């Protein structure tokens, strides 16, 4: 009999519906990263909330008996883990970049925000929407971080 991997909502690694825990187990990744992703998408016009609800509906519960999970403690653990990872990431960025690199990056961010504010003043509101700015800013920051990382390793 073939042992195929199936996607289930986790009964033990859950804060709300077990979606992130189940996806993490299925794909072999950290549930905290998935939870952070859902929070980010939830802040982006509620897309994460809608996606999470859809996944709760379509992904079946893990087989077995219900497990009593302390959701408050899980939430505290998640917040603590996010804080630790953010601190580790900030420390890593500090160690890898010189103060002039950080100053340049901050300068580019400030110039970019200034350009966006200027565009908002110049163009009619129908051509420019703030809700479109933050995803673009996040994408640009990600590209810059990847580009810098590749340059340091290349």
N, CA, C and O atoms as a GROMACS GRO file, in nm:
protein
  616
    1UNK      N    1   0.084  -0.118   0.000
    1UNK     CA    2   0.000   0.000   0.000
    1UNK      C    3   0.088   0.124   0.000
    1UNK      O    4   0.181   0.136   0.080
    2UNK      N    5   0.059   0.215  -0.090
    2UNK     CA    6   0.139   0.337  -0.103
    2UNK      C    7   0.105   0.436   0.008
    2UNK      O    8  -0.012   0.461   0.037
    3UNK      N    9   0.208   0.492   0.070
    3UNK     CA   10   0.190   0.588   0.179
    3UNK      C   11   0.199   0.729   0.121
    3UNK      O   12   0.308   0.785   0.108
    4UNK      N   13   0.084   0.787   0.088
    4UNK     CA   14   0.083   0.920   0.030
    4UNK      C   15   0.058   1.023   0.140
    4UNK      O   16  -0.014   1.000   0.236
    5UNK      N   17   0.121   1.136   0.122
    5UNK     CA   18   0.108   1.245   0.217
    5UNK      C   19  -0.023   1.319   0.188
    5UNK      O   20  -0.053   1.349   0.072
    6UNK      N   21  -0.100   1.348   0.294
    6UNK     CA   22  -0.227   1.418   0.278
    6UNK      C   23  -0.225   1.546   0.359
    6UNK      O   24  -0.162   1.554   0.465
    7UNK      N   25  -0.296   1.644   0.308
    7UNK     CA   26  -0.304   1.774   0.374
    7UNK      C   27  -0.422   1.776   0.470
    7UNK      O   28  -0.536   1.750   0.430
    8UNK      N   29  -0.394   1.807   0.596
    8UNK     CA   30  -0.497   1.818   0.698
    8UNK      C   31  -0.472   1.945   0.779
    8UNK      O   32  -0.360   1.996   0.785
    9UNK      N   33  -0.578   1.994   0.842
    9UNK     CA   34  -0.562   2.100   0.943
    9UNK      C   35  -0.513   2.033   1.071
    9UNK      O   36  -0.566   1.930   1.112
   10UNK      N   37  -0.412   2.091   1.133
   10UNK     CA   38  -0.351   2.031   1.251
   10UNK      C   39  -0.443   2.041   1.372
   10UNK      O   40  -0.509   2.142   1.393
   11UNK      N   41  -0.446   1.935   1.451
   11UNK     CA   42  -0.522   1.936   1.576
   11UNK      C   43  -0.436   1.985   1.692
   11UNK      O   44  -0.489   2.027   1.795
   12UNK      N   45  -0.304   1.980   1.676
   12UNK     CA   46  -0.215   2.016   1.787
   12UNK      C   47  -0.142   2.148   1.764
   12UNK      O   48  -0.125   2.225   1.858
   13UNK      N   49  -0.098   2.175   1.642
   13UNK     CA   50  -0.024   2.297   1.612
   13UNK      C   51  -0.121   2.398   1.552
   13UNK      O   52  -0.122   2.422   1.431
   14UNK      N   53  -0.203   2.458   1.639
   14UNK     CA   54  -0.302   2.552   1.587
   14UNK      C   55  -0.323   2.666   1.684
   14UNK      O   56  -0.309   2.653   1.806
   15UNK      N   57  -0.358   2.780   1.625
   15UNK     CA   58  -0.401   2.895   1.703
   15UNK      C   59  -0.549   2.919   1.676
   15UNK      O   60  -0.626   2.942   1.770
   16UNK      N   61  -0.589   2.913   1.552
   16UNK     CA   62  -0.731   2.927   1.518
   16UNK      C   63  -0.786   2.795   1.465
   16UNK      O   64  -0.846   2.718   1.539
   17UNK      N   65  -0.766   2.770   1.337
   17UNK     CA   66  -0.825   2.652   1.276
   17UNK      C   67  -0.727   2.542   1.242
   17UNK      O   68  -0.768   2.437   1.192
   18UNK      N   69  -0.598   2.561   1.268
   18UNK     CA   70  -0.499   2.459   1.240
   18UNK      C   71  -0.449   2.459   1.096
   18UNK      O   72  -0.377   2.367   1.056
   19UNK      N   73  -0.485   2.561   1.020
   19UNK     CA   74  -0.446   2.567   0.879
   19UNK      C   75  -0.294   2.579   0.866
   19UNK      O   76  -0.232   2.502   0.793
   20UNK      N   77  -0.234   2.675   0.935
   20UNK     CA   78  -0.090   2.697   0.923
   20UNK      C   79  -0.011   2.576   0.973
   20UNK      O   80   0.089   2.537   0.912
   21UNK      N   81  -0.055   2.518   1.083
   21UNK     CA   82   0.012   2.399   1.134
   21UNK      C   83   0.005   2.284   1.036
   21UNK      O   84   0.103   2.212   1.016
   22UNK      N   85  -0.111   2.266   0.974
   22UNK     CA   86  -0.127   2.159   0.876
   22UNK      C   87  -0.045   2.184   0.750
   22UNK      O   88   0.018   2.092   0.698
   23UNK      N   89  -0.047   2.307   0.701
   23UNK     CA   90   0.033   2.340   0.583
   23UNK      C   91   0.182   2.324   0.612
   23UNK      O   92   0.257   2.275   0.528
   24UNK      N   93   0.223   2.366   0.730
   24UNK     CA   94   0.364   2.355   0.768
   24UNK      C   95   0.408   2.209   0.772
   24UNK      O   96   0.515   2.174   0.725
   25UNK      N   97   0.323   2.125   0.830
   25UNK     CA   98   0.356   1.983   0.838
   25UNK      C   99   0.360   1.922   0.698
   25UNK      O  100   0.450   1.842   0.668
   26UNK      N  101   0.267   1.957   0.613
   26UNK     CA  102   0.258   1.901   0.479
   26UNK      C  103   0.379   1.939   0.394
   26UNK      O  104   0.437   1.855   0.326
   27UNK      N  105   0.418   2.069   0.400
   27UNK     CA  106   0.528   2.118   0.317
   27UNK      C  107   0.664   2.110   0.387
   27UNK      O  108   0.766   2.137   0.324
   28UNK      N  109   0.665   2.073   0.516
   28UNK     CA  110   0.791   2.061   0.587
   28UNK      C  111   0.858   2.195   0.614
   28UNK      O  112   0.980   2.206   0.608
   29UNK      N  113   0.776   2.297   0.643
   29UNK     CA  114   0.830   2.429   0.674
   29UNK      C  115   0.781   2.473   0.812
   29UNK      O  116   0.700   2.405   0.874
   30UNK      N  117   0.830   2.584   0.857
   30UNK     CA  118   0.798   2.634   0.990
   30UNK      C  119   0.660   2.702   0.990
   30UNK      O  120   0.633   2.788   0.906
   31UNK      N  121   0.574   2.662   1.082
   31UNK     CA  122   0.440   2.719   1.091
   31UNK      C  123   0.442   2.868   1.123
   31UNK      O  124   0.352   2.942   1.082
   32UNK      N  125   0.545   2.913   1.194
   32UNK     CA  126   0.555   3.056   1.228
   32UNK      C  127   0.565   3.140   1.102
   32UNK      O  128   0.504   3.246   1.093
   33UNK      N  129   0.642   3.093   1.004
   33UNK     CA  130   0.656   3.168   0.879
   33UNK      C  131   0.521   3.178   0.807
   33UNK      O  132   0.487   3.284   0.754
   34UNK      N  133   0.446   3.070   0.807
   34UNK     CA  134   0.314   3.074   0.744
   34UNK      C  135   0.220   3.168   0.819
   34UNK      O  136   0.143   3.242   0.757
   35UNK      N  137   0.226   3.166   0.950
   35UNK     CA  138   0.141   3.256   1.029
   35UNK      C  139   0.175   3.401   1.002
   35UNK      O  140   0.086   3.485   0.988
   36UNK      N  141   0.304   3.431   0.992
   36UNK     CA  142   0.345   3.568   0.959
   36UNK      C  143   0.291   3.606   0.822
   36UNK      O  144   0.241   3.717   0.804
   37UNK      N  145   0.300   3.516   0.728
   37UNK     CA  146   0.247   3.542   0.593
   37UNK      C  147   0.098   3.570   0.595
   37UNK      O  148   0.051   3.662   0.528
   38UNK      N  149   0.023   3.491   0.671
   38UNK     CA  150  -0.122   3.514   0.678
   38UNK      C  151  -0.154   3.648   0.745
   38UNK      O  152  -0.248   3.716   0.706
   39UNK      N  153  -0.075   3.684   0.846
   39UNK     CA  154  -0.098   3.814   0.911
   39UNK      C  155  -0.071   3.927   0.812
   39UNK      O  156  -0.148   4.022   0.805
   40UNK      N  157   0.038   3.916   0.736
   40UNK     CA  158   0.069   4.019   0.636
   40UNK      C  159  -0.043   4.028   0.533
   40UNK      O  160  -0.087   4.137   0.498
   41UNK      N  161  -0.089   3.913   0.484
   41UNK     CA  162  -0.197   3.914   0.385
   41UNK      C  163  -0.329   3.963   0.446
   41UNK      O  164  -0.411   4.022   0.376
   42UNK      N  165  -0.349   3.940   0.574
   42UNK     CA  166  -0.469   3.991   0.640
   42UNK      C  167  -0.467   4.144   0.645
   42UNK      O  168  -0.571   4.208   0.634
   43UNK      N  169  -0.349   4.200   0.661
   43UNK     CA  170  -0.335   4.346   0.663
   43UNK      C  171  -0.349   4.406   0.523
   43UNK      O  172  -0.376   4.525   0.509
   44UNK      N  173  -0.329   4.326   0.420
   44UNK     CA  174  -0.340   4.372   0.282
   44UNK      C  175  -0.484   4.354   0.234
   44UNK      O  176  -0.515   4.259   0.162
   45UNK      N  177  -0.569   4.443   0.274
   45UNK     CA  178  -0.710   4.444   0.231
   45UNK      C  179  -0.786   4.318   0.270
   45UNK      O  180  -0.887   4.286   0.207
   46UNK      N  181  -0.741   4.246   0.372
   46UNK     CA  182  -0.814   4.131   0.423
   46UNK      C  183  -0.801   4.004   0.341
   46UNK      O  184  -0.874   3.908   0.365
   47UNK      N  185  -0.710   4.002   0.246
   47UNK     CA  186  -0.695   3.884   0.160
   47UNK      C  187  -0.658   3.762   0.243
   47UNK      O  188  -0.708   3.652   0.217
   48UNK      N  189  -0.573   3.780   0.343
   48UNK     CA  190  -0.532   3.667   0.427
   48UNK      C  191  -0.646   3.607   0.504
   48UNK      O  192  -0.652   3.486   0.523
   49UNK      N  193  -0.738   3.692   0.550
   49UNK     CA  194  -0.854   3.643   0.625
   49UNK      C  195  -0.943   3.559   0.535
   49UNK      O  196  -0.988   3.451   0.574
   50UNK      N  197  -0.969   3.609   0.417
   50UNK     CA  198  -1.054   3.536   0.322
   50UNK      C  199  -0.989   3.403   0.284
   50UNK      O  200  -1.055   3.300   0.283
   51UNK      N  201  -0.859   3.407   0.254
   51UNK     CA  202  -0.788   3.286   0.217
   51UNK      C  203  -0.790   3.185   0.332
   51UNK      O  204  -0.811   3.066   0.309
   52UNK      N  205  -0.768   3.232   0.454
   52UNK     CA  206  -0.767   3.143   0.570
   52UNK      C  207  -0.904   3.077   0.588
   52UNK      O  208  -0.911   2.956   0.612
   53UNK      N  209  -1.010   3.154   0.577
   53UNK     CA  210  -1.146   3.099   0.591
   53UNK      C  211  -1.172   2.994   0.484
   53UNK      O  212  -1.230   2.889   0.513
   54UNK      N  213  -1.130   3.022   0.362
   54UNK     CA  214  -1.149   2.925   0.254
   54UNK      C  215  -1.073   2.796   0.285
   54UNK      O  216  -1.125   2.686   0.265
   55UNK      N  217  -0.950   2.810   0.334
   55UNK     CA  218  -0.870   2.691   0.366
   55UNK      C  219  -0.928   2.613   0.483
   55UNK      O  220  -0.922   2.490   0.484
   56UNK      N  221  -0.986   2.683   0.582
   56UNK     CA  222  -1.052   2.613   0.692
   56UNK      C  223  -1.168   2.529   0.639
   56UNK      O  224  -1.194   2.419   0.687
   57UNK      N  225  -1.236   2.582   0.540
   57UNK     CA  226  -1.352   2.511   0.484
   57UNK      C  227  -1.309   2.392   0.398
   57UNK      O  228  -1.370   2.286   0.406
   58UNK      N  229  -1.205   2.409   0.316
   58UNK     CA  230  -1.173   2.303   0.220
   58UNK      C  231  -1.073   2.199   0.271
   58UNK      O  232  -1.071   2.087   0.221
   59UNK      N  233  -0.990   2.234   0.370
   59UNK     CA  234  -0.893   2.137   0.422
   59UNK      C  235  -0.957   2.062   0.539
   59UNK      O  236  -1.003   2.124   0.635
   60UNK      N  237  -0.960   1.930   0.531
   60UNK     CA  238  -1.023   1.853   0.640
   60UNK      C  239  -0.936   1.853   0.765
   60UNK      O  240  -0.815   1.874   0.760
   61UNK      N  241  -1.002   1.829   0.878
   61UNK     CA  242  -0.932   1.816   1.006
   61UNK      C  243  -0.846   1.691   1.005
   61UNK      O  244  -0.880   1.592   0.941
   62UNK      N  245  -0.736   1.696   1.075
   62UNK     CA  246  -0.650   1.580   1.093
   62UNK      C  247  -0.731   1.470   1.161
   62UNK      O  248  -0.804   1.498   1.256
   63UNK      N  249  -0.720   1.347   1.115
   63UNK     CA  250  -0.794   1.238   1.179
   63UNK      C  251  -0.749   1.220   1.324
   63UNK      O  252  -0.633   1.244   1.358
   64UNK      N  253  -0.842   1.179   1.406
   64UNK     CA  254  -0.809   1.153   1.546
   64UNK      C  255  -0.901   1.230   1.638
   64UNK      O  256  -0.994   1.299   1.596
   65UNK      N  257  -0.871   1.216   1.766
   65UNK     CA  258  -0.952   1.281   1.869
   65UNK      C  259  -0.914   1.428   1.880
   65UNK      O  260  -0.801   1.467   1.853
   66UNK      N  261  -1.012   1.508   1.922
   66UNK     CA  262  -0.986   1.650   1.945
   66UNK      C  263  -0.886   1.666   2.058
   66UNK      O  264  -0.889   1.594   2.157
   67UNK      N  265  -0.796   1.761   2.040
   67UNK     CA  266  -0.693   1.790   2.139
   67UNK      C  267  -0.722   1.928   2.196
   67UNK      O  268  -0.748   2.022   2.121
   68UNK      N  269  -0.718   1.938   2.328
   68UNK     CA  270  -0.741   2.067   2.392
   68UNK      C  271  -0.614   2.152   2.379
   68UNK      O  272  -0.509   2.116   2.433
   69UNK      N  273  -0.625   2.262   2.306
   69UNK     CA  274  -0.510   2.349   2.280
   69UNK      C  275  -0.533   2.481   2.352
   69UNK      O  276  -0.640   2.541   2.341
   70UNK      N  277  -0.432   2.527   2.425
   70UNK     CA  278  -0.438   2.656   2.492
   70UNK      C  279  -0.405   2.764   2.389
   70UNK      O  280  -0.288   2.796   2.367
   71UNK      N  281  -0.509   2.819   2.327
   71UNK     CA  282  -0.491   2.915   2.218
   71UNK      C  283  -0.421   3.043   2.266
   71UNK      O  284  -0.342   3.102   2.192
   72UNK      N  285  -0.449   3.084   2.389
   72UNK     CA  286  -0.384   3.205   2.441
   72UNK      C  287  -0.233   3.182   2.452
   72UNK      O  288  -0.154   3.269   2.416
   73UNK      N  289  -0.194   3.066   2.502
   73UNK     CA  290  -0.051   3.036   2.515
   73UNK      C  291   0.012   3.024   2.377
   73UNK      O  292   0.124   3.070   2.356
   74UNK      N  293  -0.058   2.960   2.282
   74UNK     CA  294  -0.007   2.947   2.145
   74UNK      C  295   0.013   3.085   2.084
   74UNK      O  296   0.113   3.109   2.016
   75UNK      N  297  -0.081   3.177   2.108
   75UNK     CA  298  -0.069   3.312   2.055
   75UNK      C  299   0.051   3.383   2.116
   75UNK      O  300   0.125   3.451   2.046
   76UNK      N  301   0.071   3.368   2.246
   76UNK     CA  302   0.187   3.428   2.313
   76UNK      C  303   0.316   3.368   2.259
   76UNK      O  304   0.413   3.440   2.235
   77UNK      N  305   0.318   3.237   2.240
   77UNK     CA  306   0.437   3.172   2.185
   77UNK      C  307   0.467   3.223   2.045
   77UNK      O  308   0.582   3.248   2.010
   78UNK      N  309   0.361   3.239   1.964
   78UNK     CA  310   0.378   3.291   1.828
   78UNK      C  311   0.435   3.432   1.830
   78UNK      O  312   0.528   3.463   1.757
   79UNK      N  313   0.379   3.518   1.915
   79UNK     CA  314   0.428   3.656   1.925
   79UNK      C  315   0.573   3.658   1.971
   79UNK      O  316   0.654   3.735   1.919
   80UNK      N  317   0.607   3.574   2.068
   80UNK     CA  318   0.745   3.567   2.114
   80UNK      C  319   0.840   3.520   2.006
   80UNK      O  320   0.950   3.572   1.993
   81UNK      N  321   0.797   3.420   1.930
   81UNK     CA  322   0.880   3.367   1.822
   81UNK      C  323   0.900   3.472   1.713
   81UNK      O  324   1.011   3.485   1.660
   82UNK      N  325   0.795   3.545   1.679
   82UNK     CA  326   0.808   3.652   1.579
   82UNK      C  327   0.906   3.758   1.629
   82UNK      O  328   0.990   3.806   1.552
   83UNK      N  329   0.896   3.794   1.756
   83UNK     CA  330   0.988   3.891   1.814
   83UNK      C  331   1.133   3.843   1.808
   83UNK      O  332   1.223   3.920   1.773
   84UNK      N  333   1.156   3.717   1.842
   84UNK     CA  334   1.292   3.662   1.837
   84UNK      C  335   1.346   3.661   1.695
   84UNK      O  336   1.462   3.696   1.671
   85UNK      N  337   1.261   3.621   1.601
   85UNK     CA  338   1.307   3.616   1.462
   85UNK      C  339   1.334   3.756   1.407
   85UNK      O  340   1.430   3.775   1.332
   86UNK      N  341   1.251   3.852   1.444
   86UNK     CA  342   1.274   3.990   1.400
   86UNK      C  343   1.406   4.041   1.458
   86UNK      O  344   1.482   4.108   1.387
   87UNK      N  345   1.432   4.012   1.584
   87UNK     CA  346   1.558   4.055   1.646
   87UNK      C  347   1.677   3.988   1.579
   87UNK      O  348   1.779   4.053   1.554
   88UNK      N  349   1.666   3.858   1.552
   88UNK     CA  350   1.774   3.786   1.485
   88UNK      C  351   1.799   3.844   1.346
   88UNK      O  352   1.914   3.861   1.305
   89UNK      N  353   1.690   3.873   1.273
   89UNK     CA  354   1.703   3.931   1.140
   89UNK      C  355   1.769   4.068   1.148
   89UNK      O  356   1.858   4.099   1.068
   90UNK      N  357   1.726   4.150   1.244
   90UNK     CA  358   1.785   4.284   1.258
   90UNK      C  359   1.933   4.274   1.294
   90UNK      O  360   2.014   4.350   1.241
   91UNK      N  361   1.969   4.182   1.383
   91UNK     CA  362   2.109   4.163   1.419
   91UNK      C  363   2.191   4.119   1.298
   91UNK      O  364   2.303   4.165   1.278
   92UNK      N  365   2.133   4.028   1.218
   92UNK     CA  366   2.201   3.979   1.098
   92UNK      C  367   2.224   4.093   0.999
   92UNK      O  368   2.332   4.105   0.941
   93UNK      N  369   2.121   4.176   0.979
   93UNK     CA  370   2.135   4.289   0.887
   93UNK      C  371   2.241   4.385   0.939
   93UNK      O  372   2.323   4.434   0.861
   94UNK      N  373   2.241   4.412   1.069
   94UNK     CA  374   2.342   4.502   1.128
   94UNK      C  375   2.484   4.449   1.106
   94UNK      O  376   2.575   4.526   1.076
   95UNK      N  377   2.502   4.318   1.122
   95UNK     CA  378   2.635   4.260   1.108
   95UNK      C  379   2.681   4.258   0.964
   95UNK      O  380   2.800   4.273   0.936
   96UNK      N  381   2.588   4.239   0.871
   96UNK     CA  382   2.626   4.226   0.730
   96UNK      C  383   2.643   4.358   0.659
   96UNK      O  384   2.710   4.365   0.555
   97UNK      N  385   2.585   4.462   0.712
   97UNK     CA  386   2.592   4.589   0.642
   97UNK      C  387   2.669   4.691   0.724
   97UNK      O  388   2.662   4.694   0.847
   98UNK      N  389   2.742   4.773   0.653
   98UNK     CA  390   2.813   4.880   0.720
   98UNK      C  391   2.714   4.994   0.747
   98UNK      O  392   2.603   4.995   0.695
   99UNK      N  393   2.757   5.088   0.828
   99UNK     CA  394   2.668   5.201   0.859
   99UNK      C  395   2.640   5.282   0.734
   99UNK      O  396   2.531   5.338   0.722
  100UNK      N  397   2.735   5.290   0.641
  100UNK     CA  398   2.710   5.366   0.518
  100UNK      C  399   2.607   5.294   0.431
  100UNK      O  400   2.526   5.360   0.366
  101UNK      N  401   2.608   5.159   0.428
  101UNK     CA  402   2.506   5.084   0.353
  101UNK      C  403   2.368   5.109   0.412
  101UNK      O  404   2.272   5.131   0.338
  102UNK      N  405   2.358   5.105   0.545
  102UNK     CA  406   2.229   5.130   0.610
  102UNK      C  407   2.183   5.272   0.582
  102UNK      O  408   2.065   5.296   0.553
  103UNK      N  409   2.276   5.367   0.590
  103UNK     CA  410   2.242   5.506   0.564
  103UNK      C  411   2.193   5.523   0.420
  103UNK      O  412   2.096   5.594   0.395
  104UNK      N  413   2.261   5.456   0.325
  104UNK     CA  414   2.218   5.462   0.184
  104UNK      C  415   2.079   5.403   0.167
  104UNK      O  416   1.995   5.460   0.098
  105UNK      N  417   2.055   5.288   0.229
  105UNK     CA  418   1.925   5.223   0.218
  105UNK      C  419   1.815   5.312   0.274
  105UNK      O  420   1.711   5.331   0.210
  106UNK      N  421   1.837   5.368   0.393
  106UNK     CA  422   1.738   5.458   0.453
  106UNK      C  423   1.717   5.579   0.364
  106UNK      O  424   1.605   5.626   0.349
  107UNK      N  425   1.825   5.630   0.306
  107UNK     CA  426   1.813   5.743   0.214
  107UNK      C  427   1.726   5.710   0.094
  107UNK      O  428   1.642   5.790   0.055
  108UNK      N  429   1.747   5.591   0.035
  108UNK     CA  430   1.665   5.550  -0.079
  108UNK      C  431   1.519   5.534  -0.040
  108UNK      O  432   1.430   5.572  -0.117
  109UNK      N  433   1.494   5.479   0.078
  109UNK     CA  434   1.356   5.464   0.124
  109UNK      C  435   1.290   5.601   0.141
  109UNK      O  436   1.176   5.621   0.098
  110UNK      N  437   1.361   5.695   0.201
  110UNK     CA  438   1.305   5.829   0.222
  110UNK      C  439   1.281   5.898   0.087
  110UNK      O  440   1.178   5.962   0.068
  111UNK      N  441   1.376   5.886  -0.005
  111UNK     CA  442   1.357   5.944  -0.138
  111UNK      C  443   1.237   5.880  -0.206
  111UNK      O  444   1.156   5.949  -0.268
  112UNK      N  445   1.225   5.748  -0.196
  112UNK     CA  446   1.112   5.678  -0.257
  112UNK      C  447   0.979   5.724  -0.200
  112UNK      O  448   0.884   5.746  -0.275
  113UNK      N  449   0.972   5.738  -0.069
  113UNK     CA  450   0.848   5.787  -0.007
  113UNK      C  451   0.818   5.930  -0.052
  113UNK      O  452   0.703   5.967  -0.075
  114UNK      N  453   0.923   6.011  -0.063
  114UNK     CA  454   0.905   6.149  -0.112
  114UNK      C  455   0.850   6.150  -0.254
  114UNK      O  456   0.761   6.229  -0.285
  115UNK      N  457   0.904   6.064  -0.339
  115UNK     CA  458   0.855   6.055  -0.477
  115UNK      C  459   0.708   6.012  -0.478
  115UNK      O  460   0.628   6.067  -0.553
  116UNK      N  461   0.673   5.915  -0.394
  116UNK     CA  462   0.534   5.870  -0.388
  116UNK      C  463   0.442   5.982  -0.341
  116UNK      O  464   0.333   5.999  -0.396
  117UNK      N  465   0.484   6.057  -0.241
  117UNK     CA  466   0.403   6.169  -0.194
  117UNK      C  467   0.388   6.276  -0.302
  117UNK      O  468   0.281   6.334  -0.318
  118UNK      N  469   0.496   6.301  -0.376
  118UNK     CA  470   0.490   6.398  -0.486
  118UNK      C  471   0.396   6.351  -0.596
  118UNK      O  472   0.318   6.429  -0.650
  119UNK      N  473   0.404   6.222  -0.630
  119UNK     CA  474   0.314   6.167  -0.732
  119UNK      C  475   0.169   6.181  -0.689
  119UNK      O  476   0.082   6.213  -0.769
  120UNK      N  477   0.144   6.158  -0.560
  120UNK     CA  478   0.007   6.170  -0.511
  120UNK      C  479  -0.044   6.313  -0.528
  120UNK      O  480  -0.161   6.334  -0.560
  121UNK      N  481   0.042   6.411  -0.506
  121UNK     CA  482   0.002   6.552  -0.520
  121UNK      C  483  -0.018   6.592  -0.666
  121UNK      O  484  -0.107   6.671  -0.698
  122UNK      N  485   0.065   6.538  -0.754
  122UNK     CA  486   0.062   6.578  -0.894
  122UNK      C  487  -0.049   6.508  -0.971
  122UNK      O  488  -0.123   6.572  -1.046
  123UNK      N  489  -0.061   6.377  -0.953
  123UNK     CA  490  -0.160   6.300  -1.029
  123UNK      C  491  -0.295   6.302  -0.961
  123UNK      O  492  -0.303   6.308  -0.838
  124UNK      N  493  -0.401   6.298  -1.039
  124UNK     CA  494  -0.535   6.289  -0.978
  124UNK      C  495  -0.547   6.160  -0.897
  124UNK      O  496  -0.477   6.062  -0.924
  125UNK      N  497  -0.635   6.162  -0.799
  125UNK     CA  498  -0.647   6.048  -0.707
  125UNK      C  499  -0.687   5.919  -0.779
  125UNK      O  500  -0.657   5.810  -0.730
  126UNK      N  501  -0.753   5.929  -0.894
  126UNK     CA  502  -0.792   5.807  -0.962
  126UNK      C  503  -0.672   5.734  -1.023
  126UNK      O  504  -0.681   5.616  -1.055
  127UNK      N  505  -0.560   5.803  -1.038
  127UNK     CA  506  -0.441   5.740  -1.093
  127UNK      C  507  -0.349   5.684  -0.986
  127UNK      O  508  -0.257   5.608  -1.017
  128UNK      N  509  -0.372   5.721  -0.862
  128UNK     CA  510  -0.279   5.682  -0.756
  128UNK      C  511  -0.358   5.640  -0.633
  128UNK      O  512  -0.438   5.717  -0.581
  129UNK      N  513  -0.335   5.518  -0.586
  129UNK     CA  514  -0.403   5.469  -0.467
  129UNK      C  515  -0.300   5.423  -0.366
  129UNK      O  516  -0.210   5.345  -0.399
  130UNK      N  517  -0.312   5.471  -0.241
  130UNK     CA  518  -0.217   5.435  -0.136
  130UNK      C  519  -0.217   5.286  -0.107
  130UNK      O  520  -0.112   5.232  -0.071
  131UNK      N  521  -0.329   5.220  -0.121
  131UNK     CA  522  -0.333   5.077  -0.090
  131UNK      C  523  -0.244   4.996  -0.184
  131UNK      O  524  -0.210   4.881  -0.155
  132UNK      N  525  -0.206   5.056  -0.296
  132UNK     CA  526  -0.116   4.989  -0.389
  132UNK      C  527   0.031   5.016  -0.357
  132UNK      O  528   0.119   4.947  -0.408
  133UNK      N  529   0.057   5.115  -0.273
  133UNK     CA  530   0.195   5.154  -0.244
  133UNK      C  531   0.266   5.051  -0.158
  133UNK      O  532   0.378   5.010  -0.190
  134UNK      N  533   0.202   5.009  -0.049
  134UNK     CA  534   0.271   4.922   0.046
  134UNK      C  535   0.312   4.788  -0.012
  134UNK      O  536   0.423   4.743   0.017
  135UNK      N  537   0.230   4.721  -0.093
  135UNK     CA  538   0.280   4.598  -0.154
  135UNK      C  539   0.402   4.623  -0.243
  135UNK      O  540   0.495   4.542  -0.246
  136UNK      N  541   0.402   4.735  -0.316
  136UNK     CA  542   0.516   4.767  -0.402
  136UNK      C  543   0.640   4.795  -0.316
  136UNK      O  544   0.749   4.749  -0.349
  137UNK      N  545   0.622   4.868  -0.206
  137UNK     CA  546   0.735   4.897  -0.116
  137UNK      C  547   0.792   4.767  -0.061
  137UNK      O  548   0.914   4.750  -0.056
  138UNK      N  549   0.706   4.676  -0.019
  138UNK     CA  550   0.753   4.548   0.037
  138UNK      C  551   0.827   4.467  -0.069
  138UNK      O  552   0.931   4.408  -0.041
  139UNK      N  553   0.775   4.465  -0.191
  139UNK     CA  554   0.842   4.393  -0.300
  139UNK      C  555   0.979   4.453  -0.328
  139UNK      O  556   1.077   4.380  -0.344
  140UNK      N  557   0.986   4.586  -0.333
  140UNK     CA  558   1.114   4.652  -0.361
  140UNK      C  559   1.215   4.623  -0.250
  140UNK      O  560   1.331   4.595  -0.278
  141UNK      N  561   1.172   4.629  -0.125
  141UNK     CA  562   1.263   4.599  -0.014
  141UNK      C  563   1.312   4.454  -0.025
  141UNK      O  564   1.431   4.428  -0.003
  142UNK      N  565   1.223   4.363  -0.057
  142UNK     CA  566   1.264   4.223  -0.074
  142UNK      C  567   1.365   4.206  -0.186
  142UNK      O  568   1.463   4.132  -0.170
  143UNK      N  569   1.343   4.273  -0.299
  143UNK     CA  570   1.437   4.265  -0.412
  143UNK      C  571   1.572   4.322  -0.372
  143UNK      O  572   1.677   4.264  -0.403
  144UNK      N  573   1.570   4.437  -0.303
  144UNK     CA  574   1.696   4.498  -0.260
  144UNK      C  575   1.771   4.405  -0.166
  144UNK      O  576   1.892   4.387  -0.180
  145UNK      N  577   1.700   4.344  -0.070
  145UNK     CA  578   1.766   4.253   0.024
  145UNK      C  579   1.824   4.131  -0.047
  145UNK      O  580   1.935   4.089  -0.017
  146UNK      N  581   1.748   4.075  -0.142
  146UNK     CA  582   1.800   3.960  -0.216
  146UNK      C  583   1.919   3.999  -0.302
  146UNK      O  584   2.017   3.926  -0.309
  147UNK      N  585   1.911   4.114  -0.366
  147UNK     CA  586   2.020   4.160  -0.452
  147UNK      C  587   2.146   4.183  -0.370
  147UNK      O  588   2.255   4.143  -0.412
  148UNK      N  589   2.132   4.247  -0.254
  148UNK     CA  590   2.248   4.272  -0.167
  148UNK      C  591   2.305   4.140  -0.116
  148UNK      O  592   2.427   4.124  -0.113
  149UNK      N  593   2.219   4.047  -0.077
  149UNK     CA  594   2.266   3.917  -0.027
  149UNK      C  595   2.342   3.844  -0.135
  149UNK      O  596   2.448   3.786  -0.107
  150UNK      N  597   2.290   3.843  -0.260
  150UNK     CA  598   2.359   3.776  -0.369
  150UNK      C  599   2.494   3.841  -0.401
  150UNK      O  600   2.590   3.772  -0.435
  151UNK      N  601   2.501   3.973  -0.389
  151UNK     CA  602   2.628   4.041  -0.414
  151UNK      C  603   2.731   4.006  -0.308
  151UNK      O  604   2.849   3.995  -0.340
  152UNK      N  605   2.690   3.988  -0.183
  152UNK     CA  606   2.783   3.955  -0.076
  152UNK      C  607   2.831   3.811  -0.086
  152UNK      O  608   2.941   3.780  -0.041
  153UNK      N  609   2.749   3.723  -0.145
  153UNK     CA  610   2.787   3.582  -0.156
  153UNK      C  611   2.853   3.549  -0.290
  153UNK      O  612   2.911   3.442  -0.305
  154UNK      N  613   2.844   3.638  -0.385
  154UNK     CA  614   2.892   3.611  -0.520
  154UNK      C  615   3.029   3.650  -0.536
  154UNK      O  616   3.086   3.635  -0.644
   0.00000   0.00000   0.00000
